[in-house]
């Protein structure tokens, strides 16, 4: 059952990988806004009116884009129109739209504050708080004081309506699937729903009102912004901590505060967007990290179709063996894949400040704009790492491990094995290395130096294999071949790394493993 789900999940991820997660969020929000406009036009959504939706978005988009462009020009950063539009679209659904001058002024203030927070409330180039949540909280809190009545808008979360639940669910699920945050947001939703139902029960007893469980659940699920908050705001990678257990802690905290808003001095509550901001602070406390610059030192082919880039890190960079980084390569006329991409780290933490990544050349006839920009980078070029993430981490030392690498998917295993070699730690590990042919076996010398037992699945027989390496005889990796090569498969925790479609094909072969952890990359 688990491996079947893993296979299906990886196939969907392969399809969604045609877009960067930033573009996918933008297109999902645009689609949700278009649906809301149509429903408002048809009268399904009574408020806001269609013209209010359009004017509100235009005001937010213009103000946020202008402030972003000015700030990025001053800081000599590339202008990211996608980021501006995503913030505008989120605020469109969070704030109360309107056409009155005071409302438009309040929208403009919220947009400007949201944009400025990216640069003023930041640590080493990384914003700490969700910009849209901060902008909405700013105008809402100020609006609660009588002296600021001229701010004619506040957080209304009109997106929390039954007619938008299904579209938000479908579009949000696509985003979460792509960012692999489904479990984190499901935990948040579960906590928020339970907390909200308990709150309704307590309030019904306080005011001697009849309580109906079904009605309470329906209200919490269909008439609250929990789904939108989780799918499009809580899931933002830049304001989440790097490890999943830390993300779960943030999800629980935000879920409790969103489900039961706490009143502050009787003026405002710590609910919804303010709950998210508190969760952002917890995430920041878990992992104080910032943007790190990498200076390209050299590039080299590690196979006929794969390259390795060697950088020197400028600034403090920390990661665990098996994690990945997000590399920003700004360039003009970026296509739908955007300017950022994730790469597993080849080098070990012990190698810092030297850091290496590797990637497959891929489609040479129709390369992405990102690929062309990365290929054009010369030694001396400086690129930015926006963060390191991932839970593709080896288990406890006493747990036997099976590593299954497909092609250039061997990169996180190189990092893990190099770190074990550097620290002198002995582990019971078997590496199964799958490649199209012997020439595509990357990092042979480094892997051989670690002494790990390796089984090679290639069509042709590799030459000069180390003594602890064996060739599977040219057969395709399947369940039978895996069991013959690794007889104690059932006692090992299997880690598999490679393209999503290949992981989907290989996952059923690992159904007898003691456990399964996957690391997919959707290409670029």
N, C-alpha and C positions, 0 to 999 in steps of 0.2 A: 504493500500500500504506500509506504513512504517513498520508495524508489519510483513508483508510478507517478506519484504527485511531483516528485523532483523532475522527472522527465517532462511532464506537461508544463511545469513552471519554466523550465529552461527553453522549451520551444516558444513559449509566449515571449520570454525575454529576448530571444533572437529576433523576433518580429519587431518588438518595441525598440530594439537597439538601432534601428534605422534613424532614430532621432536622439540627440543628446537629451539628458533629463531636463535641462533648462528649457529647451525648445518644446519638449513634450508638455511641461507644465504650462508654458505660454499658450500652446494650441488648445490644451484642455480647458483653460480658463476662458479663452476666446469662445470656444464652443459652448461653454456653460453660459456665458454672457449672451450669446446669440439666442440660445434656448430661452433664457429669461426674457429677452426682448420680445420674442414671438409669443410667449405665454402671456406677457403683459399686454401685448397688442390684442390678443384674443380674449382678454378679460379674465383669464384663469388666475393670473396674479393681479390683485386689485391695486396694490401699491408695492413698488413705485410704478409710475406711468412710463410708457415707452420713451417719451421725450426726456423725462428725468433721468432714465438710465443712460441715454446717449450723451446728454450734456454733462452729467456727473463724470462719466468716463473720459470725455474730452478734456474737462478741466483737470482731472487728476493726471492724465497722461501728459498733457502739456507742461504742467507745473513740475511734475517729477522728472520728466525728461530734461527740462531746462536746468533744474538744480543739479541733476546727475551730470549733465554735460559740462556745466561750469566747474563743479567740484573735481571731476576727472581731468579737466583741462589744467586746473591749478596743480593737482597732484601728479600730473603727467601720466595718467592712466588711460587705457583705451576705453572709449565710450561704449557702453553695453546697453543698447536699446532694449534687448530682451528683458534685462533686469528691471528697467524702468517700467515697461509695460506690465510685467508680472506684478510689481508692487501696486500699480494703478488698478489692475483688475481685482486684486484681493481687496483693496480698499473700497472698490465699487460695491462689493458684496457685504462688506462689514459696516460701512458708514450709511447714514440715512441720506439718500439722494434727494434732490430738490432743485427748484429753479429760482428761489428767492435769493436776492443779493447776499444776505447774511449766510445762507446755506452754502452758496458758491464760495464765499470768503472762507468759511470754516473748512470746506473741502480743500481749498488751496493751501491753507495753513497745515492741515493734516498731511497733505502730500509733500509739502516742503520739509516738514519735520521728519517724516518717514525717510525721505531721501537723505537729509543731513545726518540722520542717526547712523547711516552706513559708514560715515567718515569721522564723525565726532565721538560716537560711542563705539570705539573700536580698540582692538589690541593687536599691535604689530600687523596692521593691514587687514584684520578680520573683524567684521562687525559682530558685536556681542548679542544684540537683541534683534528679533525679527522686525524689520523696518515697518511693515504695514501695521503690525500690532502696536508698535511704539507710537506711530502717528495717530492711530485711532484712540489709543489710551490718552494721549496728550490732549486732544480736543475734548474728549469725553470728561476727563477729570477737571479741566479748566471750565468746561461748560456747567459743571455742577456748582460753581461759585457764581453768585449773582453778578459780580463785576465783569464777567466774561460772557454775557448773554449775546453779544454780537457774534459769537461763534455759533452759527445756526445749524450745526450738525453734531452728531455724536454717534457712538457705536450703536447700531440697531440690529445688525446681523439678520437682515431681511432674507438672506439666503436660506435660513432655517425655516423652510416652508414645505409642506408635503408635496407640492407640485414639482419642486426641484430636487427632491430626495433621490429619485431614480437616476436622473442625469448626473448628479453629484456623485452618486455611488459608482456608476460605470466609469466616469472620467477620472474620479479619484483613485479607483482601483488600478487603472492603467498607469497612473503616476506612481502609485505605491509599488506596483509590480516592477516597474523600471528601476526605481530607487531601492528596491528590496527592503521596504519598510512596512510591509503588510502586518507582520507580527507586532511591531511596535505600536502601530496605530490601532490595531485590534485590541491590544491591552488598554490603550487610552480610552477607546470607546466603551469597553466593558466597565472600566472603573467609573467613567463619567456617567454612564447610564445607571449603574447601581447606586451611585451617590445621589443622582438626581431623583431616583425613585424613593430612596430613603428620606431625602429632604421633603418631598411631597407628602410622604406618610407622616412625618413629624409635624409639618405645617397643618395637615388636616386634623390632627389630634389637638394641636394648639388652638385652632379656631373652630373646633367641633364641626368639621365638614366631612361628609362621607368620602371614603377613600376607595377607589377602584384600581386594582393593580394593572389591569389591561389598559385602562385609560392613561395611567401614569407612565407605563412603558411606551405607549404610543406617542404621548406628548414628548417624552425625553428623546425618542428616536426620530420622529418625523417633524417635530416643531421646535427643534433646537439646532444650533449651528455646530454641534459636535462633529458631524461627519466632515463638513467643510474645514473646520479648524484642524482636525487631525490630518486629513489628506493633503491639504494645500499649504498648511502653515507649520504645524508641529513637525512634519516630515522634512522640512528644509535642511539639507545636509550641513550648511554652513553654521547653523546654530544648534546642532546635535553633537553630543560627545562621540568619540571614535568607537567605543566598544558597545556591544549590544546590551549587556547588562546595565551599563550606565544609561543607555537610551530607554530601557525599561523603567528605570528609576524616575527619569524625567517624565515619561508617559504617565506613571502613577500619580506623581505630584500634580501635573497639569489636569489630569482627569478628576482628581478630588476637588481642586479649586474651581474648575469649570462647572462641575456638577453641583457644588454647594458654594455659591459666591459668598465670601465673607465681607460684611459691611465694615467700612473704615470710617469711624467718627460720624456715622450716619449720613455721610455725604456721597460716598461712592462705594462700589463693591470690588472685590478682587476676583472677578469672574471673567470668563471668555478670554479676550485678548490680554488682559492683565494677568490672568493665570498663565498664559503662554510666556509672558515676559519673565515671570518668576521661574518658570521652567528653564528659560534661556540662561538665567543666572546660575541655576544649579548645573546646567551643562557646561557653562564657562568654568565653574569651580572644579568640575571633574577633569577638565583638560584645557588648561590655559595654553593656547597655541596660536600661532599667527602665521602670516604668509612668509614663506621662506624662499629666497632667491637661489636658483641653481645656475651656475655658470657652466656652459657646455665646454668640455675639454677635448673630447674626441668622439668619433663614431666609427663603428666597425661592423662588418657583416659577420654574424655568428653562424649563419647557414646561408645558402644561396638566396633565400627568400626572407630572411629575418636580420634585423639590425639591432645593435646594442649602442646605447648612448651613455657616455660616462660624464658625470657632472661633479662639480665641487660645490657643496652647500655653503651658502653665505647666511649665517644665522643659525639659531638652535633648531635642529630637526630631530625629532624622536619618533621611533616606530618600533613595532614588534615584528620579528621574522614572520613573513606570510601576509603582512598587510599591504595595502596598495596606496598610491598617492594619486592626487588629481593634478594634472599638469596643464597650466594655462599657456596657450600659444596664441596671443592676439594677432589678428590679420584682417585685412580688408576683405569685404564681400564674403564673409563666412557663410557657408551653406547651412542646411537644416541641422547639421550635426553640431554646430556651434564651435567655440574656441577652447573648450576644456574637455579633457578625456582622462579616464582612469588607467593607470598602469601598475601592475604588480612590481614590487621592488626586487631586483635581482641581488643586489648586494646585501650584506648582513649589517646589523647595527654596529658591529665591531669595526666595519670598514669606514665609518664616518670620519671625516667629512666627505669622503668619496661616496658617491651614490650612483647606482647604475639601474637603468631600465632597458627593456628590450621589447620589440614589437615586430609583427609580421608585415611585410610590405603590402600584402593584400592586392586589391584590384589596381593594376597598373594602367589600364585603359581609361577608367573613370575614377580617379582618386578623389577623395574628399578634399575640401579646402584645407582642413586641419592637417591632413597628411602632406599636402603640398607645402604648407607653411613649415611643418616640422622637418621635412626633407631639406628645405632651403636654409635651415638654421646652421650657421657656421660656428666653429670653435670661437669662444669668446662671447657668444650670444647669451643673454641672461633671460631666463624664464622663471615663472612663479609657480610654486607649489601651494595650492590653496588648502591643503590638509592631507592627513593620512588617516585611513579608516580600515575597518575590517576585523572579522572574527575568524579568519582562516588561520587559526593559531593551534599549534600542536597541543595535545592534551597532556595530562600528568605523565611524569617520566615512566611510571610503571605500565602504561598502556601501550601495547604493541601497535604499530602504525603501518598502514599501507598507503603509499602515495601513488596516485595514478595521474600521469601528466600526458596531456594531448598536445603535441607540437610545442609551440612557444609557451603553452600553459605550464611548462616546467619552471618558469621563473620564480614563483613563490617558494618552491621546494629548494631551489638553489640557495635562496636567502636563508631558509631554515637550516639546511645542512651545513652551510658555511658557518653559521652562528654556532651550531653544535660543535663543529670542528675547532672553532676559535676558543670556545670555552672548555673543551675537553670532555663534554658530556657524552656519555654512551647511551644510545637508544636502540631499541629493537625496531628497525625500519626496513621495509622492502619498497623499492621504487619500481613501478611498472611504467615504462616510457613508450608512448605510442607516437609514431611519426609516419608520414607518407612513404619515406624512403630513408636509407641510412644517412644520406647527405643532410637531412633535416634534423638530425640529433644535435641540438645546441648544448654548449657548455659541457662537452664530454670530459675535458680534462679536469674541470673543477669538480664535477660530480664524482669522477673516478678517484680524485684525491681524498674525498670524504670517506671512502671505503664502504659505502652503503651497497647492499646487494641489489642489483638492478636487472630487470627482465625487459628486453627490448622487443617491441612488436613493430616490425617494418617489413615491407614487401621483399626487399633484398637484404642479403646478409651483410652486416657491417664488418669491416676489416679491423684487425688489431684490437679486438675487444679486451678490456682489462679482465683479469682472472675472476673477479667477482661479478662480472656481467655475463648474461646469457641471452642468446637470440631465440625467440619463440618459434623459429622455423618458418617464418613467412606467413603464418596464419593470422586471420583477422581476430582481434580481441573480442571474445565473447565470454559467456558465463563459464563454459567448459574449459576454455583456454586459461581463464583467470584462475579457476580452481586448481588446474594442473600446475600452474606456475606458482601459486601461493596456496598450498594445501591447508594452512592454518588461517584461511581468510576469515572464518567465523569468529576468531578471537581478536581480530584487528579492527581498529577504527580507520575507515577508509576516507582519504582526502582525495578529491578529484578536481583537477583544474584544466580548463580549456574552453573553447568556444561553446556557447549555449547549445547549439544543435548537436554537437558531438557529446557533450555531457548528457543530453537527453537520450542519445543512443546507448551510451555506456552505463547509465544509471541502473537499468535492470540487471546488468551483469554483477552489480555490487549488492544485490538484495540479501546475500548471505553474510555480509560483513557485520561486525558488531555494532557499527555506527557509520554514519555517512555525513560528510561535510563537503559542500561544493563551493567552487570559486569560479564564477563565470565572467567572461568579458565579451562585450558585444561588438568589438571591432571599432574601426573609425574610418 
